[in-house]
Amino acid sequence: MTTVRRLSSVVMAAVAAFLLVACSDSSPSAGPTTASSKSPQSTESSASSQSAPPDTFAGAICGSISTWQNRMVDAANAFSTDSPNLDIPARRARYSLAFDDQKSITNDLRDAFQAAPATGVTDAEAIRAVLIAATGDVQTTIQENQSDAASHPDVDFEFQAVKEDRLFGGTEKTLSEILKPLDEQSRVHNVPELGGSCGRS
C-alpha cells in the first residue's frame, strides 16, 4: 500500500469515526452507532450543516475547516509525491517543509475562525474562542512531530515514506484536534449546524 493510500485510509477512518461515534470524552475506539440507529435529529444536523449559508458563523466555520482539512492532507501527500526523486538530505529537508506548510495552513484556519461573522449563533464568541484554542493545540502537535522527525538518523530517511513516520500519523491527530471540539461546541451551545458533516467534506 502506498503512503498516499495510507493517508487516505487514515483520514477516511478519522472522519468516519467522528461521523458515526457520539462524541464524548471517551476514546475514538468506542463502538460506532450504525446508520439505522441514528435519530432523526442526527440526520437533520447533518443536512443542516451541509446547507449552512457561508455568510453565517456556522457556514463560515464549516467551510474553513473543510478547506483546512483538505489542504493539510494535500501538504502531506505532496511530500509523498516528491520523495521518490530525492536523496536522503533532500528528503529530510522536504519532510520538514511539509510540517512548515501545515503550520502555515493552520495559521490560515485561525485567521478564518477570527474572521467568521457572528451571524446566526448566539454564543459565537464563546465557540470561536474554543476553536481558536484548538488551532494552538494543532500547532503544538505539528511542532512536536517536526522536532521528533528532525532528531531521527539519516537511515530513517532512506525510506521514501520515512521510517518512524510522524507526518502522516500527525495529520490524523490534528484533524481530530479540530473536529472533536467542534462537535463538543455543537452540543454544548445547541448549534446543530456545527455537528454532523460540518467541516468533513
Secondary structure, DSSP 8 states (H G I E B T S, - for coil): --HHHHHHHHHHHHHHHHHHS---SS-TTS----GGG--HHHHHHHHHHHH--TTSHHHHHHHHHHHHHHHHHHHHHHHHHHGGG--HHHHHHHHHHHHHHHHHHHHHHHHHHHHS--TT-TTHHHHHHHHHHHHHHHHHHHHHHHHHHHTS-GGGGGSTT-TT--HHHHHHHHHHHHHHHHHHHHHHTT-GGGSTTTT--
